[in-house]
Amino acid sequence: MRLAYFFPTIENPFWQQVVSGLEERAKTENNVEVRLHSADDSEARQVKDLERLGSDADVVAVSACGKASVLPVIKTLEDGGTPVVSIDQNLGGAVTANVISGNLGGGVALGSYVVEKLGSSARVVVLQAQDDMDCTAMRRQSFIRALQKKGVSPVETLPAGGSRRIAQSKMREFLATNQPFNAVFAENDVMALGAVDVLLRNKPDPWPMILGFDAISEAVAAIRGGRMVATVKQDPKGMGAGALETAVKIHRGQIYEKLTNFLTQLITADNVDRFIPE
């Protein structure tokens, strides 16, 4: 079986772990080959790669850079007999199977943590990833709902495209407005770390709460060092392995789960030492 995995970027440690899970699980199967196609965070490149290379695979796995952009080519693949497994994004019936994470629960946990610490005085800036991505939209919406239960709404939402570089630029622009804030919620860790990069140069006092999502190693270290306060641990390696297992079952005509959901864990200063590699 040839599985082709199309994903946003190999530069993000989260996707590196997904790839690791796919490849390690593939080694336990007979005659399974994994081909990797990183889009360098370009929706256009991912669509072109899927159009050009997708039909060469027995099964396609995809982590979409943008939902709207990939759905037409996914439909073409599915209609042509190539099953598609979506990783980290629930594309519903547009694909053969979905392997996702508990984004709603993670967003609630982070929002509840902010209001537990700051109460109604919370002034939160949101760093937003891609607008049409269900996984990050669920994080954002559930986070905001947790705030609103305590009468709090974000003071600003900054579109940062899931990128550390863009998050840095947006935070610099926001700081120039001199608008008061005491927390930043980023929909992934790389954006949270982009905010940290800028704040380290500006040295605000008091230091705001910085919260991310994904629990990449640099973010976990930032929590331990006091530069971030929280992130949410997903199981990207498990999702990769689960997607490979699902793909094999689909290819072999076996019974498979159409939706596999991996649970999340909140990481804060109180439990961070459990997540530091030995």
Secondary structure, 3 states (H helix, E strand, C coil): CEEEEEECCCCCHHHHHHHHHHHHHHCCCCCCEEEEEECCCCHHHHHHHHHHHHHHCCEEEECCCCHHHHHHHHHHHHHCCCCEEEECCCCHHHCCEEEEECHHHHHHHHHHHHHHHHHHHCCEEEEECCCCCHHHHHHHHHHHHHHHCCCCCCCEEEECCCCHHHHHHHHHHHHHCCCCCCEEEECCHHHHHHHHHHHHHHCCCCCCEEECCECCHHHHHHHHCCCCCEEEECCHHHHHHHHHHHHHHHHHCCCCCCEEEECCEEEECCCHHHHCCC
